[in-house]
Amino acid sequence: MKMTIVLDSEDPQGIKNALKITRLLHLEYAGTAGYGQREAFGKIEFIKTLRKFMRESVKHLNDDDSDQVKDINDLTSLRNAKRFADRIFMGER
């Protein structure tokens, strides 16, 4: 299969969507990030990401219209962590 992706520099959402599609195709056809490769980031970025996860979780907990975090026990649920991790690894930082 051959595919061409055309990017419009004036369409930031289109660029984000193209990245999502490319990552999905890479995972589907290459399987992983590649042999001996992995995604990596520094300690400061990791700390910032953890803080963002905590802030978003508390925001969902306090939002009556959100069904992401229903009570205090949901803050540490696998489902809540997976939802956030999926967004980070799909490029939605």
C-alpha positions in Angstrom: 0.0 0.0 0.0 1.2 3.5 -0.8 -0.2 6.6 0.6 0.5 10.3 0.2 -0.4 12.7 3.0 -0.6 16.4 2.0 -0.1 18.9 4.8 -1.5 22.4 4.8 0.8 24.6 6.9 -2.2 26.9 7.6 -4.3 24.0 9.1 -2.8 23.1 12.6 -5.7 20.7 13.3 -5.1 18.9 9.9 -1.4 18.5 10.8 -2.4 17.0 14.2 -4.8 14.6 12.5 -2.2 13.6 9.9 0.2 12.8 12.8 -2.5 10.6 14.4 -3.1 8.7 11.2 0.7 8.3 10.6 1.1 6.9 14.2 -1.8 4.6 13.8 -0.4 3.3 10.5 3.0 2.9 12.0 1.7 0.9 14.9 -0.5 -1.2 12.6 2.2 -2.1 10.0 5.5 -1.7 11.9 4.2 -3.0 15.2 6.1 -0.8 17.6 8.4 2.3 17.6 11.0 0.0 16.0 13.5 -2.6 17.1 15.6 -1.2 20.0 13.8 2.1 19.8 11.3 3.6 22.2 9.7 7.0 22.9 11.7 8.9 25.4 11.5 12.2 27.2 13.3 14.0 30.0 12.7 14.2 33.7 11.3 17.7 33.6 8.9 16.8 30.8 7.8 13.7 32.7 7.1 15.8 35.8 5.1 18.3 33.8 3.1 15.5 32.2 2.3 14.0 35.6 1.1 17.4 36.9 -1.1 17.8 33.8 -2.6 14.3 34.4 -3.3 15.2 38.1 -4.9 18.6 37.1 -7.1 17.1 34.4 -8.2 14.3 36.7 -9.2 16.7 39.5 -10.9 18.9 36.9 -13.0 15.9 35.7 -13.7 14.9 39.3 -15.1 18.4 40.0 -17.1 18.6 36.8 -20.6 17.2 37.2 -21.1 16.8 33.5 -17.9 14.7 33.0 -18.1 10.9 33.3 -14.3 10.4 33.2 -13.7 10.5 37.0 -16.9 9.8 39.0 -15.4 9.7 42.5 -12.1 9.9 44.4 -11.4 6.2 43.7 -11.6 6.8 39.9 -8.6 9.2 40.1 -6.2 6.2 40.3 -8.2 3.9 38.0 -6.5 2.2 35.1 -9.2 3.6 32.8 -8.4 7.1 33.8 -4.6 6.6 33.4 -5.1 4.9 30.0 -7.3 7.7 28.7 -4.6 10.2 29.5 -1.8 8.0 28.2 -3.6 7.4 24.9 -3.8 11.2 24.4 -0.2 11.7 25.2 1.1 8.9 22.9 -1.2 9.9 20.1 0.4 13.4 20.2 -2.3 15.4 21.9 -0.2 17.1 24.5 
